[in-house]
């Protein structure tokens, strides 16, 4: 083999650390962004939060950088342009974004303590049952057995294990019998809330009905939940009336009584982890035009620490070495600029979506237009992957509710006139048709497809079924009433 040297020219895209950071920040949600900022603040003393409260800035075409105190360029795609735009140190030094770290307002330590106190004071189902057990006159032996059953109940209030499976878990030296465990279960089932300790949905509903005063509706409902619950769930009212020898009015009264019961009696004691969504963008109508503006509550307020920056400047003037601080200062400037660029891009994409979906904001879901990521990417001169990152886990507050930006994109079907109708609009039409149907004669999927066809929207029956299931609308046989 002969060794040779060759020259080869090639082009490749190098992702600089700054560009990688910009891409990573762009795809983060508001919560994840604030976590990233907190980590950066703890690692880099040259950056700090700004406590000023500037006013929100609405989107004005051609002024994407209006959110910053210094003019900012729109988000760009090429690494070279990104690196060149970061050369101005003064702009990054003074820039801060609006709002306060994704919260609706400043929180004090007292607020955090109050929240913890509320969480600690919440009563669980087991605590509720144990409190009732403490008021009984049972012996210590029976009390321990009832407590054993309480510990076996799940958060919905059900005893999911059979008594036969629980019995071997009891200590053998005390001499418990299976009948003792059955008696302990009856004690639990007599407690509040009604239905607790049930081993099935049928038993849960029956326990609640037993606690009610006797009436024709209650007696008929008790017979249904004990023996014919599957027929009721399947809405097979013909077989139900035949099996119970009752009229429509009698069955209707029993049905309404059963619907008033709670199939999950323990759910009211379950802790609910409430998560609030802070929208990134707010859409309002101004002078007959829909405009998007950045939400101040979703935007962090960042700036360069003036004290450290002045010290670094003095060290530079005196010729002292400060390479460590210099690199941290540059990192802080890049981070602030990338955060600013993230919000600039979100605002540009949001306004482009608003412009394309004006009819949705005026008339609702039925007026939603088909829209793809490529259309927005071509309009803004960005890549589809950038649009995908921007629209994921970013939310828009509108007069019609809060929506993820991805909500405004969707597939389409053709119309008879040669136009297009979005899948979101079709789902809205299906919801309208079902809500207005005669519950005694509900619309089948084929009939819904036929009605939409009469309006010029050609949709297959299986497509209707898919959209109906996505809306959690039961099939025709389960929507029929008495």
N, C-alpha and C positions, 0 to 999 in steps of 0.2 A: 504494500500500500504506500502511496505517495502523499505526503502531507502538503496541502496548499492553503493559501490565504485568499479569501474572497470578500469583496465588498457588496453589501446588499442593502438596498433602501426599502424601508417599509414604514407604514403609518399605523399608529395605534393610539388609543385613547387612554391616557393615564389619569386615574382618579386620585387627585391630591387629597391629603388628609382634610383640607378645608371643604372640598367638594363632597367627600364621603360624609362629613359631619352635616352638611347642608341636606343631603339626601336622607340621612337618618332622622334629622329633626322634622323634615317634611312629612314623614310617614307616621310620626308619633301622634297620639291623641293628646287632648289638653292635659289630662291627668299624667300621662307618661312624660309630656314635655316639662311639667312642673317638677317631676321627680328628677329628670335630667338636669334641670336648672339648679335644683338644690344640691345635687352631687357636684356640679361645676363650681357653685359658690363655696362649698366646703373645701374644694381642692385648689381654688385659685383666689387669693386675697385681692387681686387687682379688680375684680368685678363685685358689684354690690347691687342691692335693690334700691330703686329710687322711690321715695315716699310721696312724690308729687302726684296730683290727681288731675291730669289734663282731660279736656273734654273729648268725647268720641268724635271720630271723623267719618262722615259718610263717604261712600264711594263716588268719586267724580272721574269720569273717563279721561284718561290722560294724566291723572294725578295719583297714581297707585301708591306713591310714597308719602301721601298726606298724613299718614299715621305717625310719622317720625318728626322730631323737631328739626332735623336736617333733611334735605331732599334725598330721596333714595331711589335707586334704579329699580325697574321691574325685574322679576326673577328671570334669569337667563339659563340657557341650556349648556353652553360650551364652557369647558374648564378655563380656557384662556380668558374669556370675558369675565368669568367669576373672579379670577385672580386679579385682573386689572382693576375691577370695581372696588376691591378691598384695599387699594393703595392709599386712599385718603384717610389718614389717621384721625384728623379732627372730627370728621363726620361720625366715625365709630365712637370717638371719645365722648361726645355729647349726646348720643342717641339714647332714647329710652322709649319703651313701648308702653301703651296705656293699660289701665286696669290693675287688677290685683291678684295674680296667681290663681285664677280659676275659681275664686270664691265670690259669693255675692256681696261681700263686704268684709271689713277687718274683723278678725276673731281674736278675742282675748283669752287669757288663760282661764278666766272664770267661765267662759262659754264652754271650753273643753271639759272643765270639771263638772259643769251642769250636765253635759251630755253623758259623761261617764256615770254620774249619779243616777240618771234616768235609766241607763242600761243596766246598772247594778240592781236597781229597784224593781225591774220587771219580774213578774211572777211566771214561772214555768208551770206546765201542766202538773208535773210531779209535785211541785211545791203546793199547788192548789189542792191536790188530792191529799197530800200528807197533812195539810192544815185541817181538813175535814176529819181525817183519821184521828187526829189528836183530840177531837171533841167527842169521840165515841166512848162507850163504856166497855169496850172489848178487853179481854185479858191480854197480858203481855204476849202469850203464845199466839193468840189469834191476831193480835196487832202486828206481830212480826210477819205472819203469813200474808196479811193484806198488804203490808209494805212490800213484800216480795212480788206480789202481783202488780202493784203500782210501778215498780221498777221495770217490769217487763212490757209495759204499755208504750207504744211509739208516740211520736209527736202529734199524730192525727187522732189519738185517743183509742186506737185499736190494739187488741191483744193478738199479735200476728202468729204467735206460737201456740200450739195446742197444749192443753193441760197435761196431756200424756208426755209431751216433750219437756215441760217445765218440771214435772214431778221428780225426775231423777236428780235435779239440781239442788233439791232440798237436803239439809243435813239429816243423816240417817239416825243419829243418836236421839233426836227429839221424838221420833215416832209419828211423823205426819202420815195421814192417809190421803188418797186421791179425793175422797169426799170432802176433806178439810180444805183442800185447794179449791174445790168447786164452791164451797160456802164463802171462801174469801173472795172469789170472783164476784159472787152475788153482792157482797158488801160494796165492792168497787163499782158495780153497775148501778147501785142505788145512789151513788154520789153525783154531784154536779161537776161538769155539765151533763145533761141527759144524753145517753147514748155512749158514754165513755165505758171502756172495757169490753166493747163488742168484738166479736170474732169475725164478723162479716158485715157487709152493708145492709143486708136484710135484718140482722139482729140489731144493728145500730138504729135503724129507723123504727123497728118494733119497740125498742126500749123507750124511745121518745114518745111514741104514740101511747104506750101504756101509762105514761105519766100524765096524760091528758084526761079530761073528763069524758065519760062515755057519751057518744053521740052516733047517729047513723053514719055520718061521714068517717068518724074515727074507726068504727068497727069495720067498715068496708075497706078503709085504707090499711088497717091492721091485717086483714085477710090478704090483701094484695101484696104487701111487703113480705109476708111470711111464705106465701105459696105461689105468687104470680108476678114476682118482680121482673123476671126476664121478659114476660109479655108486655109489661108496662114500658120497660126500657126500649123494646122494639116497636112500641106504639101499635101493637096489634090489638086495637080496641074491639074488633069483632069477636075475637076469641075471648077477650077479657069479659065482655058483657055476657057471652054465652056461659063461661065458667062460673061467673058470679051471679048470674040471673038478675042483672040490674039494668036500669035504664041509662040513657045518655046523661041525664041530669045528675043521677046518683054517682055515676062514674066520674063525671066532671068535678063534682064536689070532693070526692076522695082523692082525685088526682091533684087538685089544687092544695089540699092539705098535705099530701106527701111532698109536693114541691116546696112547701114552706119549712120543711125539716132541714136539719144540718147534717149532711153525710160525713163531715169531718169535725166532730165536736171539739177536738183538741187543737184545731188550727188557730183558734183565737188566742192561745197562749204561746204560739210559736213566735220566736223573735224574727222580725222582718228586717233584712239588711237593705235599707233604702239607699239607692244610689241616684243622686241628682245629676242631670245632664246640664252642663254649662255650654250653651251654644257658642260656636266660634264667630258666627255671623248673624246679624239681625237685618231682616228685610222689612222695609216700610214703604208705603206709597206716598210720594211727594210730588205735587203738581202733575197729577195724572201719570206719573212714571214710577215704576218699582225700582228702588235703589237698595243696594246692599251696603252695610257698614260693619266694621269690625266691632265685636262685643268687648267693651273695656274690661268686663269681669273675667274674660278668658285670656287676657293678654298680660304677660309679666312686665314689670317695670325694672329695667336693668340700666346700669351705667358703669363707667370706669370710676374706681375709687380715686378721688382727686388727691388725697393725701399721699398715697403710694405713687401716683403718677408724678406729682411734684418732686418727691424724693428721687425718683428715677431720673427726672430731668436734671436735677441738681448734680447727681452722680455723673451723668453724661457730660455736663458742662465742666465739671472738675476733672474729667478724664478717668474717674474711678470705674472699675469694672462692675457691671451689673447684668451679666448675661442671663442669669436666672430670671430676674424680674422682667427683663426685656422680652424674653420668650413668653412669660405669663401674660404680659401686657398685650402682645400680639395675639395670643390665643383668646384672650378676653374680647378683643376687638372683633376677631373672626366670629366668635360665638354670638356676640350681640348682632353683628351684621347678618348672620345666618338665621337668627330668630326673626329679625326684621323681614328678611327675604321670605321666610316661611309664611308670615302673615300677609305679605304683599301678594304672594302666589295664591293663597287661599281666597283673598278678596277678589282677585282678578277672575279666578275660576268661578267663584260664587256669582259675581255679576254677570258673567257669560251665561251661566245656567238660568239666572233670573230673566235675562233677555230672551232666552229661548222658550221659557216656560211662563211667559206673561199670562197666558190664558188660564193656567192652573191657579195663579194667585187671584185672578178675577172670578173664576167660575168653579174651581175645585177639581177633584180628581178626574171627573168625566171629560175635562178639557186638557188633560195631560198629553203632551206631544211625545212621539217617539224620539229618543235622543241617545246617541252613542258617545263613548269617550273620544273617539276619533274626531267627531265634529267639533268638540270643544278644543281638542288639541290643535287642530288645524286653524281654528279661529285665533288662538292665542300664540301660535308658534311654539308650542311645547310638545313634548313627547307624550304618547298615550300612557306610558308607565308613570309619568309625573302626575297626570290627571288622576290616575288610579290611586296614587299615594295621597293626593290632596283630598279626594272624596271619601276616603276610608276613615271612619271614626271621627269625622268632622261634621258638626251639626249646624243647622240653619234654623233660626227662630223666625217664624212667619205668623201672620194673623190667623193662619189655618192650623198652626201647631208647630212642633219642633220635628224636623226631619233630618236624617243623615243625608249628606250630599249625594250619595249613591242612589237614594230614593228617586231622584229625578231622571235617572237613566233606566232604559228598559227596552225590551224587544217590541216588535210591532206585528200587526197583521194587516193584510190588504183589505181595502174596501171595494165595493162594486164600482164606485166612481173612479177607481184607480189611485186613490189616496192611501194613507196609512193611518192606523189607529193604534195607540200604545196599549200595552198589556195592562198598565195601571188604570187606564180609562175603561177598559173592558171589565176589569175586576170591580170597578166602581159601579158600572152599569148592572153587573150581576147582583151586587149587594142591594142596589135600588130595587131591582125586580123581585128579589126574594123578600125584602122588607115590605113590599106592597102586595104580595101574593095573598090569595085566599088560603088560610091555613087548613081549611077542610079539603081543599084541592090544590096542593102546592105544585109549583112548576117543576117539571122534570128537566134534566140537562138538555134533552133533545128539544123540548119546548122553548127553553131559554135561547138555545142556538137558533131556533126558528124565528124568535122575536128579534134577535139581533140581526139576523139576515134580512128581515123586513126593514130594518133601519140602515141597510147597506153595509153591515159589518159581517163578513163571512168568517165564521168560527166553527170548527168541528166540535162535535159533541164531546169527544174525549178532552179537547182543550178546555171546554167549559167545566168539565169534571175536575181537571187539574187546577184551574183557577178557583173553583168553589172550595176545594180541599185546602188550598193555600189561605183562603179566607176563614177557615174553620167553620164552614157552613155545612151542616149535616146533609146527607142525601135526602131525596124526596120522601122516602118512607119514614124517616125520623123527624120530619118537619110537619107531619100531619097531626092535626089536633082533633079532639072529639067533636 
